[in-house]
Amino acid sequence: MTDPRYLAVKLLNKTFKGSSYSNIQLSHGLDSSDMSERDKKFCSALYYGVIERKITLDHIIGGLSSRPLSKLDDIIINILRCGIYQLLYMENVPDSAAVDESVKLAKRFGKASASGMVNAVLRNFIRHEKVFPVPMDIINSSSILYSAPVWLVERLCADYGLELMTNLLSDALEKPAVTIKMNSTRCTEAELAASLENITLTGSELLPDCYMLGGGDPVNTEAFKSGFFHVQDMASQLCCMALSPTENDLVLDICAAPGGKTFTMAEMMNGKGKIYAFDLHEKRVKLIRDGAQRLGLTNIIADCGDAAVYNPELPEFTKILCDVPCSGIGAVRRKPEIKYKDEEDFSALPEIQYNIAHNALNYLAVGGELVYSTCTLRRAENDEVVDRLLKNHPELEPVTLPEPLGEKFGCRASIFPCHFGSDGFFIAKFRKIK
């Protein structure tokens, strides 16, 4: 039977070397293993935990190892990361097990010559009572404590201040809630609750048909198979609420895959009206079609299309959702590897985002409304793009967002976890007046 620690180290090595998302990497690894459910949970916790705390773990290892991390073998670094993580954050793992199993892993991976070093580093950490020093200045100490690169700490502080930076990065180290959007065209709350088996259901005070789940895997329930809901964070539901489509609207979701917001809007429209949902790649368009079929939503037309290129065959739309590709910084609690990218990796995004929004305006009818949104919290991708749109398009006017966003944020919202308990998100709304 596959050892969960062995698989965690193997997957971590692939994740830190490649560019695949952690959830995809882990899912593939678990599906191809013969581990028990208990071991799968342990492997998942260890794998995600090391990714979330990588900078913290490396800081600790660097202070205990006689050799710099740059000189250590990748496998050995990941074994040490897993060992330190178990010692520091997994209370149910005895210290002796964390050390002994890490030493065994070094040998199993063919790194027996480094097993003594692994043993020495981990035992040294225990002798120091698992306490490690951090710098005195707020930027570098935050980088280590929240396991975020210095550039990200500095950028969030510059854009939003120390308090909101701390909120986003500390929240990213916690397990996010599983939130769903009930498909009111298919079921009632009572029917949903009855079909969720042993999973608890807690309704949101902010949004209709929005629920937090507790316990179990909702995707493996009869409720999911029956199309009673789709999994969707509250921030994405707030985004759809901001656009507020009705069954009398013709809606364009210009960057729609994998389709969560398309589905929510289709349900808000009671399965009536029409939503055109586009994505650049057929494989991702299929995700929209398959999801719409499972949910029984027939008012969705999904097809391939380049969001930045004008298509004269499309009609005018009364409502447009422009949820553009972004750096994803607001969703680091779900995809923690995003925060380890360099800021330069995101430098081209604002131009792409502006071009998509600029093109989307070609389809907006006079009097129609458009929502520009991202799941990031970088002003370069949010406020600066919105300011550029307003400057270059005098036919646009800002529109106050509906509650619960309007009174707090006005016409554009930079949402942090402290506001609603959701992912980080940005929403701005416009109306075409001429």
Secondary structure by P-SEA (a helix, b strand, c coil): cccaaaaaaaaaaaaaaccccaaaaaaaaaaaccccaaaaaaaaaaaaaaaaaaaaaaaaaaaccccccccccaaaaaaaaaaaaaacccccccaaaaaaaaaaaaaaaccccaaaaaaaaaaaaaaaccbbbbbccaaaaaaaaacccaaaaaaaaacccaaaaaaaaaaaaccccbbbbbccccccaaaaaaacccbbbbbbcccccccccccccccccccccccccccccaaaaaaaaaaccccccccccccccccaaaaaaaaaacccbbbbbbcccaaaaaaaaaaaaaaccccbbbbbbcccccccccccccbbbbcccccccccccccccccccccccccccaaaaaaaaaaaaaaccccbbbbbbbccccccccaaaaaaaaaacccbbbbbbcccccccccccccccccccccccbbbbbbbbcc
